[in-house]
């Protein structure tokens, strides 16, 4: 069970890295690429907005899976 969870966490991390590198942030700098922040007040159009949304879901999944992994390894191993 723990090994399966570790593999899932690894896949989520690879997805986070891939989506971060796939974001189109030509003029916003590296800080915007990492945090997802933007200097403009309107959202990105189309595909870029979907990439940002997927990136946020992947980050939420990483936090939740890491918490579950910590609880499992602390209390059951």
Residue pairs with C-beta under 8 A, 6 or more apart in sequence:
1 72
2 69
2 72
2 73
2 77
5 65
5 68
5 69
5 72
6 69
8 65
9 62
9 65
9 66
9 69
12 58
12 61
12 62
12 65
13 62
15 58
16 55
16 58
16 59
16 62
19 51
19 54
19 55
19 58
20 33
20 34
20 55
22 51
23 33
23 36
23 48
23 51
23 52
23 55
24 44
24 48
25 32
25 33
27 39
28 37
28 38
28 39
31 37
32 38
32 39
36 52
36 55
36 56
38 44
43 49
44 52
